[in-house]
């Protein structure tokens, strides 16, 4: 019985160490994290926007010359590039800002 009590005491002490109350970071820390995240994804958003603009222009040119195979292949290529970006980074086409997860309260 002594071993069981010692084991329970050890488990309780471990639980106290691991189950600490979460600390909410200061506001300036949250802003710094959001700013770093924004800078890390800005190039993806820029590339996505550039691809969409190029696709729009290529489709407009294709409407004026529907038999141009070069334009057809360019449109297909741009669509696959956009699709790849949307599949890899699902948030890019949702219309929701990427910073939203930083401001959501944790569960529990």
N, CA, C and O atoms as CSV, one atom per row, in Angstrom:
chain,resi,resn,atom,element,x,y,z
A,1,UNK,N,N,0.806,-1.193,0.000
A,1,UNK,CA,C,0.000,0.000,0.000
A,1,UNK,C,C,0.855,1.265,0.000
A,1,UNK,O,O,0.450,2.288,-0.552
A,2,UNK,N,N,2.006,1.202,0.601
A,2,UNK,CA,C,2.869,2.364,0.657
A,2,UNK,C,C,3.303,2.756,-0.749
A,2,UNK,O,O,3.376,3.943,-1.065
A,3,UNK,N,N,3.588,1.783,-1.587
A,3,UNK,CA,C,4.016,2.065,-2.959
A,3,UNK,C,C,2.897,2.757,-3.727
A,3,UNK,O,O,3.160,3.686,-4.491
A,4,UNK,N,N,1.666,2.325,-3.541
A,4,UNK,CA,C,0.533,2.934,-4.239
A,4,UNK,C,C,0.371,4.396,-3.823
A,4,UNK,O,O,0.129,5.259,-4.667
A,5,UNK,N,N,0.506,4.675,-2.521
A,5,UNK,CA,C,0.395,6.065,-2.074
A,5,UNK,C,C,1.540,6.925,-2.614
A,5,UNK,O,O,1.332,8.072,-3.009
A,6,UNK,N,N,2.730,6.366,-2.628
A,6,UNK,CA,C,3.874,7.102,-3.168
A,6,UNK,C,C,3.687,7.370,-4.650
A,6,UNK,O,O,3.999,8.456,-5.138
A,7,UNK,N,N,3.171,6.368,-5.369
A,7,UNK,CA,C,2.924,6.534,-6.800
A,7,UNK,C,C,1.866,7.604,-7.051
A,7,UNK,O,O,2.013,8.431,-7.950
A,8,UNK,N,N,0.789,7.584,-6.245
A,8,UNK,CA,C,-0.246,8.605,-6.417
A,8,UNK,C,C,0.292,9.992,-6.106
A,8,UNK,O,O,-0.064,10.966,-6.769
A,9,UNK,N,N,1.158,10.080,-5.085
A,9,UNK,CA,C,1.755,11.366,-4.734
A,9,UNK,C,C,2.623,11.885,-5.875
A,9,UNK,O,O,2.582,13.071,-6.201
A,10,UNK,N,N,3.404,11.002,-6.476
A,10,UNK,CA,C,4.258,11.395,-7.607
A,10,UNK,C,C,3.396,11.850,-8.777
A,10,UNK,O,O,3.680,12.869,-9.407
A,11,UNK,N,N,2.339,11.089,-9.065
A,11,UNK,CA,C,1.450,11.460,-10.175
A,11,UNK,C,C,0.769,12.801,-9.925
A,11,UNK,O,O,0.624,13.604,-10.847
A,12,UNK,N,N,0.360,13.043,-8.707
A,12,UNK,CA,C,-0.272,14.331,-8.393
A,12,UNK,C,C,0.708,15.481,-8.567
A,12,UNK,O,O,0.357,16.530,-9.107
A,13,UNK,N,N,1.942,15.277,-8.106
A,13,UNK,CA,C,2.950,16.326,-8.275
A,13,UNK,C,C,3.259,16.564,-9.749
A,13,UNK,O,O,3.438,17.706,-10.171
A,14,UNK,N,N,3.321,15.484,-10.535
A,14,UNK,CA,C,3.541,15.649,-11.977
A,14,UNK,C,C,2.375,16.367,-12.624
A,14,UNK,O,O,2.570,17.217,-13.493
A,15,UNK,N,N,1.173,16.035,-12.209
A,15,UNK,CA,C,-0.020,16.682,-12.746
A,15,UNK,C,C,-0.044,18.160,-12.448
A,15,UNK,O,O,-0.465,18.962,-13.281
A,16,UNK,N,N,0.410,18.528,-11.252
A,16,UNK,CA,C,0.460,19.944,-10.893
A,16,UNK,C,C,1.441,20.700,-11.779
A,16,UNK,O,O,1.202,21.856,-12.129
A,17,UNK,N,N,2.540,20.054,-12.141
A,17,UNK,CA,C,3.540,20.718,-12.972
A,17,UNK,C,C,3.072,20.843,-14.412
A,17,UNK,O,O,3.331,21.858,-15.058
A,18,UNK,N,N,2.387,19.827,-14.925
A,18,UNK,CA,C,2.005,19.845,-16.335
A,18,UNK,C,C,0.669,20.527,-16.575
A,18,UNK,O,O,0.411,20.974,-17.693
A,19,UNK,N,N,-0.178,20.623,-15.584
A,19,UNK,CA,C,-1.515,21.181,-15.769
A,19,UNK,C,C,-1.594,22.620,-15.264
A,19,UNK,O,O,-2.568,22.997,-14.612
A,20,UNK,N,N,-0.589,23.409,-15.558
A,20,UNK,CA,C,-0.598,24.803,-15.126
A,20,UNK,C,C,-1.599,25.597,-15.944
A,20,UNK,O,O,-1.918,25.249,-17.081
A,21,UNK,N,N,-2.079,26.651,-15.349
A,21,UNK,CA,C,-3.021,27.538,-16.021
A,21,UNK,C,C,-2.321,28.219,-17.189
A,21,UNK,O,O,-1.205,28.712,-17.025
A,22,UNK,N,N,-2.951,28.262,-18.376
A,22,UNK,CA,C,-2.288,28.888,-19.526
A,22,UNK,C,C,-2.091,30.387,-19.297
A,22,UNK,O,O,-2.942,31.067,-18.724
A,23,UNK,N,N,-0.960,30.870,-19.756
A,23,UNK,CA,C,-0.633,32.288,-19.620
A,23,UNK,C,C,-0.990,32.984,-20.930
A,23,UNK,O,O,-0.555,32.569,-22.004
A,24,UNK,N,N,-1.782,34.038,-20.829
A,24,UNK,CA,C,-2.148,34.801,-22.012
A,24,UNK,C,C,-1.053,35.833,-22.260
A,24,UNK,O,O,-0.742,36.630,-21.376
A,25,UNK,N,N,-0.462,35.823,-23.463
A,25,UNK,CA,C,0.628,36.766,-23.741
A,25,UNK,C,C,0.139,38.212,-23.741
A,25,UNK,O,O,-1.048,38.491,-23.915
A,26,UNK,N,N,1.076,39.107,-23.543
A,26,UNK,CA,C,0.768,40.532,-23.588
A,26,UNK,C,C,0.349,40.927,-25.002
A,26,UNK,O,O,0.600,40.202,-25.965
A,27,UNK,N,N,-0.288,42.081,-25.106
A,27,UNK,CA,C,-0.807,42.541,-26.394
A,27,UNK,C,C,0.309,42.773,-27.407
A,27,UNK,O,O,0.147,42.437,-28.580
A,28,UNK,N,N,1.434,43.337,-26.981
A,28,UNK,CA,C,2.520,43.603,-27.922
A,28,UNK,C,C,3.122,42.306,-28.440
A,28,UNK,O,O,3.616,42.270,-29.568
A,29,UNK,N,N,3.095,41.240,-27.645
A,29,UNK,CA,C,3.589,39.936,-28.100
A,29,UNK,C,C,2.658,39.379,-29.173
A,29,UNK,O,O,3.113,38.840,-30.182
A,30,UNK,N,N,1.352,39.515,-28.947
A,30,UNK,CA,C,0.388,39.036,-29.943
A,30,UNK,C,C,0.523,39.805,-31.252
A,30,UNK,O,O,0.453,39.212,-32.328
A,31,UNK,N,N,0.714,41.121,-31.167
A,31,UNK,CA,C,0.886,41.911,-32.384
A,31,UNK,C,C,2.159,41.521,-33.124
A,31,UNK,O,O,2.173,41.474,-34.354
A,32,UNK,N,N,3.227,41.243,-32.384
A,32,UNK,CA,C,4.484,40.834,-33.010
A,32,UNK,C,C,4.328,39.479,-33.709
A,32,UNK,O,O,4.839,39.282,-34.811
A,33,UNK,N,N,3.621,38.551,-33.062
A,33,UNK,CA,C,3.388,37.236,-33.676
A,33,UNK,C,C,2.557,37.385,-34.946
A,33,UNK,O,O,2.863,36.771,-35.968
A,34,UNK,N,N,1.499,38.207,-34.881
A,34,UNK,CA,C,0.659,38.421,-36.061
A,34,UNK,C,C,1.449,39.086,-37.183
A,34,UNK,O,O,1.285,38.727,-38.349
A,35,UNK,N,N,2.301,40.048,-36.848
A,35,UNK,CA,C,3.102,40.737,-37.855
A,35,UNK,C,C,4.093,39.782,-38.509
A,35,UNK,O,O,4.271,39.817,-39.726
A,36,UNK,N,N,4.743,38.928,-37.713
A,36,UNK,CA,C,5.677,37.946,-38.269
A,36,UNK,C,C,4.954,36.958,-39.178
A,36,UNK,O,O,5.459,36.593,-40.239
A,37,UNK,N,N,3.768,36.530,-38.752
A,37,UNK,CA,C,2.989,35.606,-39.579
A,37,UNK,C,C,2.588,36.274,-40.889
A,37,UNK,O,O,2.664,35.667,-41.957
A,38,UNK,N,N,2.169,37.510,-40.797
A,38,UNK,CA,C,1.742,38.254,-42.001
A,38,UNK,C,C,2.905,38.384,-42.986
A,38,UNK,O,O,2.723,38.194,-44.188
A,39,UNK,N,N,4.086,38.702,-42.485
A,39,UNK,CA,C,5.253,38.821,-43.364
A,39,UNK,C,C,5.639,37.490,-43.974
A,39,UNK,O,O,6.157,37.452,-45.090
A,40,UNK,N,N,5.399,36.400,-43.266
A,40,UNK,CA,C,5.788,35.096,-43.789
A,40,UNK,C,C,4.857,34.608,-44.902
A,40,UNK,O,O,5.254,33.776,-45.717
A,41,UNK,N,N,3.623,35.118,-44.943
A,41,UNK,CA,C,2.685,34.649,-45.971
A,41,UNK,C,C,2.419,35.661,-47.070
A,41,UNK,O,O,1.714,35.356,-48.032
A,42,UNK,N,N,2.969,36.860,-46.944
A,42,UNK,CA,C,2.685,37.913,-47.923
A,42,UNK,C,C,3.105,37.521,-49.333
A,42,UNK,O,O,2.405,37.849,-50.291
A,43,UNK,N,N,4.215,36.838,-49.483
A,43,UNK,CA,C,4.686,36.458,-50.821
A,43,UNK,C,C,3.722,35.476,-51.475
A,43,UNK,O,O,3.560,35.496,-52.695
A,44,UNK,N,N,3.077,34.614,-50.684
A,44,UNK,CA,C,2.092,33.686,-51.244
A,44,UNK,C,C,0.864,34.434,-51.754
A,44,UNK,O,O,0.353,34.144,-52.836
A,45,UNK,N,N,0.404,35.383,-50.975
A,45,UNK,CA,C,-0.749,36.166,-51.399
A,45,UNK,C,C,-0.441,36.966,-52.651
A,45,UNK,O,O,-1.283,37.084,-53.540
A,46,UNK,N,N,0.769,37.517,-52.723
A,46,UNK,CA,C,1.171,38.289,-53.907
A,46,UNK,C,C,1.231,37.398,-55.139
A,46,UNK,O,O,0.769,37.782,-56.213
A,47,UNK,N,N,1.801,36.206,-54.981
A,47,UNK,CA,C,1.878,35.278,-56.112
A,47,UNK,C,C,0.483,34.855,-56.562
A,47,UNK,O,O,0.216,34.780,-57.762
A,48,UNK,N,N,-0.403,34.580,-55.617
A,48,UNK,CA,C,-1.774,34.182,-55.937
A,48,UNK,C,C,-2.499,35.293,-56.697
A,48,UNK,O,O,-3.194,35.029,-57.678
A,49,UNK,N,N,-2.336,36.522,-56.247
A,49,UNK,CA,C,-2.966,37.657,-56.921
A,49,UNK,C,C,-2.407,37.844,-58.329
A,49,UNK,O,O,-3.161,38.087,-59.270
A,50,UNK,N,N,-1.089,37.732,-58.473
A,50,UNK,CA,C,-0.472,37.860,-59.797
A,50,UNK,C,C,-0.978,36.785,-60.751
A,50,UNK,O,O,-1.265,37.068,-61.914
A,51,UNK,N,N,-1.087,35.562,-60.265
A,51,UNK,CA,C,-1.597,34.476,-61.106
A,51,UNK,C,C,-3.045,34.727,-61.519
A,51,UNK,O,O,-3.416,34.480,-62.666
A,52,UNK,N,N,-3.857,35.215,-60.595
A,52,UNK,CA,C,-5.259,35.483,-60.937
A,52,UNK,C,C,-5.374,36.603,-61.970
A,52,UNK,O,O,-6.220,36.537,-62.862
A,53,UNK,N,N,-4.534,37.626,-61.855
A,53,UNK,CA,C,-4.553,38.723,-62.834
A,53,UNK,C,C,-4.104,38.215,-64.196
A,53,UNK,O,O,-4.712,38.544,-65.214
A,54,UNK,N,N,-3.039,37.413,-64.222
A,54,UNK,CA,C,-2.567,36.850,-65.492
A,54,UNK,C,C,-3.621,35.947,-66.116
A,54,UNK,O,O,-3.800,35.952,-67.333
A,55,UNK,N,N,-4.327,35.164,-65.282
A,55,UNK,CA,C,-5.385,34.294,-65.803
A,55,UNK,C,C,-6.529,35.118,-66.384
A,55,UNK,O,O,-7.059,34.785,-67.444
A,56,UNK,N,N,-6.907,36.180,-65.699
A,56,UNK,CA,C,-7.967,37.046,-66.211
A,56,UNK,C,C,-7.596,37.619,-67.577
A,56,UNK,O,O,-8.406,37.612,-68.504
A,57,UNK,N,N,-6.357,38.118,-67.693
A,57,UNK,CA,C,-5.915,38.691,-68.961
A,57,UNK,C,C,-5.813,37.635,-70.053
A,57,UNK,O,O,-6.180,37.888,-71.201
A,58,UNK,N,N,-5.314,36.452,-69.701
A,58,UNK,CA,C,-5.179,35.381,-70.695
A,58,UNK,C,C,-6.543,34.910,-71.176
A,58,UNK,O,O,-6.716,34.630,-72.362
A,59,UNK,N,N,-7.508,34.820,-70.277
A,59,UNK,CA,C,-8.864,34.408,-70.690
A,59,UNK,C,C,-9.507,35.469,-71.565
A,59,UNK,O,O,-10.230,35.134,-72.503
A,60,UNK,N,N,-9.259,36.745,-71.279
A,60,UNK,CA,C,-9.803,37.816,-72.127
A,60,UNK,C,C,-9.189,37.746,-73.522
A,60,UNK,O,O,-9.890,37.921,-74.519
A,61,UNK,N,N,-7.892,37.491,-73.594
A,61,UNK,CA,C,-7.238,37.347,-74.896
A,61,UNK,C,C,-7.732,36.105,-75.632
A,61,UNK,O,O,-7.855,36.103,-76.857
A,62,UNK,N,N,-8.011,35.058,-74.878
A,62,UNK,CA,C,-8.498,33.813,-75.492
A,62,UNK,C,C,-9.900,33.995,-76.066
A,62,UNK,O,O,-10.231,33.386,-77.083
A,63,UNK,N,N,-10.723,34.820,-75.433
A,63,UNK,CA,C,-12.062,35.080,-75.977
A,63,UNK,C,C,-11.991,35.787,-77.323
A,63,UNK,O,O,-12.827,35.566,-78.198
A,64,UNK,N,N,-10.978,36.644,-77.479
A,64,UNK,CA,C,-10.856,37.350,-78.755
A,64,UNK,C,C,-10.228,36.454,-79.834
A,64,UNK,O,O,-10.451,36.673,-81.025
A,65,UNK,N,N,-9.445,35.448,-79.420
A,65,UNK,CA,C,-8.801,34.531,-80.368
A,65,UNK,C,C,-8.914,33.099,-79.831
A,65,UNK,O,O,-7.945,32.566,-79.290
A,66,UNK,N,N,-10.102,32.465,-79.978
A,66,UNK,CA,C,-10.347,31.169,-79.344
A,66,UNK,C,C,-9.544,29.998,-79.922
A,66,UNK,O,O,-9.485,28.938,-79.298
A,67,UNK,N,N,-8.930,30.158,-81.085
A,67,UNK,CA,C,-8.194,29.046,-81.691
A,67,UNK,C,C,-6.694,29.088,-81.398
A,67,UNK,O,O,-5.945,28.243,-81.888
A,68,UNK,N,N,-6.263,30.040,-80.623
A,68,UNK,CA,C,-4.853,30.194,-80.303
A,68,UNK,C,C,-4.453,29.127,-79.267
A,68,UNK,O,O,-4.869,29.188,-78.110
A,69,UNK,N,N,-3.644,28.153,-79.700
A,69,UNK,CA,C,-3.257,27.057,-78.805
A,69,UNK,C,C,-2.290,27.513,-77.712
A,69,UNK,O,O,-2.270,26.954,-76.615
A,70,UNK,N,N,-1.498,28.523,-78.019
A,70,UNK,CA,C,-0.570,29.039,-77.000
A,70,UNK,C,C,-1.341,29.640,-75.831
A,70,UNK,O,O,-0.992,29.417,-74.672
A,71,UNK,N,N,-2.399,30.409,-76.139
A,71,UNK,CA,C,-3.217,30.993,-75.082
A,71,UNK,C,C,-3.973,29.918,-74.306
A,71,UNK,O,O,-4.135,30.012,-73.090
A,72,UNK,N,N,-4.438,28.886,-75.034
A,72,UNK,CA,C,-5.141,27.792,-74.350
A,72,UNK,C,C,-4.222,27.087,-73.348
A,72,UNK,O,O,-4.626,26.791,-72.224
A,73,UNK,N,N,-3.011,26.828,-73.760
A,73,UNK,CA,C,-2.080,26.151,-72.847
A,73,UNK,C,C,-1.702,27.067,-71.685
A,73,UNK,O,O,-1.518,26.604,-70.559
A,74,UNK,N,N,-1.589,28.359,-71.958
A,74,UNK,CA,C,-1.273,29.307,-70.874
A,74,UNK,C,C,-2.400,29.356,-69.854
A,74,UNK,O,O,-2.143,29.362,-68.650
A,75,UNK,N,N,-3.642,29.389,-70.316
A,75,UNK,CA,C,-4.793,29.404,-69.407
A,75,UNK,C,C,-4.821,28.120,-68.575
A,75,UNK,O,O,-5.047,28.171,-67.366
A,76,UNK,N,N,-4.595,26.985,-69.207
A,76,UNK,CA,C,-4.574,25.714,-68.472
A,76,UNK,C,C,-3.463,25.694,-67.429
A,76,UNK,O,O,-3.667,25.242,-66.303
A,77,UNK,N,N,-2.283,26.188,-67.811
A,77,UNK,CA,C,-1.161,26.239,-66.880
A,77,UNK,C,C,-1.477,27.132,-65.679
A,77,UNK,O,O,-1.216,26.757,-64.536
A,78,UNK,N,N,-2.036,28.307,-65.940
A,78,UNK,CA,C,-2.361,29.235,-64.848
A,78,UNK,C,C,-3.439,28.655,-63.932
A,78,UNK,O,O,-3.379,28.826,-62.714
A,79,UNK,N,N,-4.417,27.976,-64.513
A,79,UNK,CA,C,-5.462,27.361,-63.692
A,79,UNK,C,C,-4.894,26.269,-62.793
A,79,UNK,O,O,-5.294,26.145,-61.636
A,80,UNK,N,N,-3.962,25.477,-63.321
A,80,UNK,CA,C,-3.367,24.428,-62.484
A,80,UNK,C,C,-2.488,25.031,-61.386
A,80,UNK,O,O,-2.460,24.516,-60.269
A,81,UNK,N,N,-1.776,26.106,-61.690
A,81,UNK,CA,C,-0.966,26.760,-60.659
A,81,UNK,C,C,-1.854,27.321,-59.547
A,81,UNK,O,O,-1.550,27.173,-58.364
A,82,UNK,N,N,-2.941,27.957,-59.937
A,82,UNK,CA,C,-3.870,28.501,-58.942
A,82,UNK,C,C,-4.490,27.374,-58.125
A,82,UNK,O,O,-4.610,27.483,-56.905
A,83,UNK,N,N,-4.880,26.302,-58.789
A,83,UNK,CA,C,-5.472,25.150,-58.089
A,83,UNK,C,C,-4.478,24.541,-57.100
A,83,UNK,O,O,-4.856,24.168,-55.990
A,84,UNK,N,N,-3.217,24.439,-57.499
A,84,UNK,CA,C,-2.192,23.907,-56.598
A,84,UNK,C,C,-2.036,24.783,-55.356
A,84,UNK,O,O,-1.944,24.275,-54.239
A,85,UNK,N,N,-2.009,26.102,-55.557
A,85,UNK,CA,C,-1.901,27.009,-54.412
A,85,UNK,C,C,-3.118,26.897,-53.495
A,85,UNK,O,O,-2.979,26.893,-52.272
A,86,UNK,N,N,-4.303,26.805,-54.082
A,86,UNK,CA,C,-5.519,26.701,-53.281
A,86,UNK,C,C,-5.583,25.378,-52.533
A,86,UNK,O,O,-6.099,25.329,-51.416
A,87,UNK,N,N,-5.070,24.306,-53.125
A,87,UNK,CA,C,-5.066,23.015,-52.445
A,87,UNK,C,C,-4.044,22.980,-51.316
A,87,UNK,O,O,-4.302,22.418,-50.251
A,88,UNK,N,N,-2.897,23.578,-51.553
A,88,UNK,CA,C,-1.836,23.556,-50.550
A,88,UNK,C,C,-2.121,24.534,-49.411
A,88,UNK,O,O,-1.886,24.215,-48.245
A,89,UNK,N,N,-2.620,25.710,-49.740
A,89,UNK,CA,C,-2.928,26.748,-48.747
A,89,UNK,C,C,-4.416,27.067,-48.859
A,89,UNK,O,O,-4.806,27.979,-49.589
A,90,UNK,N,N,-5.239,26.322,-48.143
A,90,UNK,CA,C,-6.695,26.454,-48.288
A,90,UNK,C,C,-7.206,27.821,-47.843
A,90,UNK,O,O,-8.240,28.275,-48.333
A,91,UNK,N,N,-6.510,28.480,-46.933
A,91,UNK,CA,C,-6.950,29.767,-46.431
A,91,UNK,C,C,-6.826,30.869,-47.478
A,91,UNK,O,O,-7.430,31.932,-47.329
A,92,UNK,N,N,-6.048,30.629,-48.541
A,92,UNK,CA,C,-5.766,31.693,-49.503
A,92,UNK,C,C,-7.002,32.078,-50.321
A,92,UNK,O,O,-7.102,33.209,-50.797
A,93,UNK,N,N,-7.933,31.153,-50.484
A,93,UNK,CA,C,-9.108,31.454,-51.295
A,93,UNK,C,C,-10.390,31.557,-50.467
A,93,UNK,O,O,-11.477,31.648,-51.037
A,94,UNK,N,N,-10.289,31.544,-49.141
A,94,UNK,CA,C,-11.490,31.602,-48.312
A,94,UNK,C,C,-12.023,33.010,-48.127
A,94,UNK,O,O,-13.208,33.191,-47.847
A,95,UNK,N,N,-11.167,34.009,-48.278
A,95,UNK,CA,C,-11.610,35.377,-48.071
A,95,UNK,C,C,-11.482,35.814,-46.625
A,95,UNK,O,O,-11.790,36.959,-46.292
A,96,UNK,N,N,-11.030,34.912,-45.761
A,96,UNK,CA,C,-10.826,35.232,-44.362
A,96,UNK,C,C,-9.378,35.620,-44.125
A,96,UNK,O,O,-8.485,34.964,-44.661
A,97,UNK,N,N,-9.109,36.654,-43.347
A,97,UNK,CA,C,-7.718,37.006,-43.064
A,97,UNK,C,C,-7.004,35.878,-42.331
A,97,UNK,O,O,-7.610,35.168,-41.529
A,98,UNK,N,N,-5.722,35.719,-42.610
A,98,UNK,CA,C,-4.949,34.638,-42.008
A,98,UNK,C,C,-4.653,34.885,-40.537
A,98,UNK,O,O,-4.254,33.954,-39.837
A,99,UNK,N,N,-4.835,36.101,-40.045
A,99,UNK,CA,C,-4.525,36.404,-38.648
A,99,UNK,C,C,-5.614,35.969,-37.695
A,99,UNK,O,O,-5.405,35.979,-36.482
A,100,UNK,N,N,-6.775,35.585,-38.210
A,100,UNK,CA,C,-7.912,35.229,-37.351
A,100,UNK,C,C,-7.552,34.179,-36.303
A,100,UNK,O,O,-7.974,34.333,-35.157
A,101,UNK,N,N,-6.793,33.110,-36.622
A,101,UNK,CA,C,-6.503,32.122,-35.577
A,101,UNK,C,C,-5.744,32.687,-34.384
A,101,UNK,O,O,-5.802,32.103,-33.301
A,102,UNK,N,N,-5.033,33.803,-34.543
A,102,UNK,CA,C,-4.304,34.369,-33.415
A,102,UNK,C,C,-5.230,35.037,-32.401
A,102,UNK,O,O,-4.851,35.211,-31.242
A,103,UNK,N,N,-6.421,35.409,-32.815
A,103,UNK,CA,C,-7.304,36.170,-31.924
A,103,UNK,C,C,-8.441,35.332,-31.382
A,103,UNK,O,O,-9.278,35.852,-30.644
A,104,UNK,N,N,-8.503,34.069,-31.715
A,104,UNK,CA,C,-9.554,33.194,-31.229
A,104,UNK,C,C,-9.151,32.683,-29.855
A,104,UNK,O,O,-7.996,32.313,-29.641
A,105,UNK,N,N,-10.090,32.663,-28.933
A,105,UNK,CA,C,-9.792,32.163,-27.585
A,105,UNK,C,C,-9.532,30.669,-27.636
A,105,UNK,O,O,-10.163,29.962,-28.421
A,106,UNK,N,N,-8.613,30.173,-26.809
A,106,UNK,CA,C,-8.342,28.737,-26.785
A,106,UNK,C,C,-9.544,27.969,-26.245
A,106,UNK,O,O,-10.332,28.506,-25.467
A,107,UNK,N,N,-9.680,26.728,-26.653
A,107,UNK,CA,C,-10.781,25.894,-26.188
A,107,UNK,C,C,-10.587,25.560,-24.717
A,107,UNK,O,O,-9.460,25.357,-24.263
A,108,UNK,N,N,-11.661,25.505,-23.992
A,108,UNK,CA,C,-11.568,25.051,-22.599
A,108,UNK,C,C,-11.694,26.078,-21.586
A,108,UNK,O,O,-11.628,25.780,-20.394
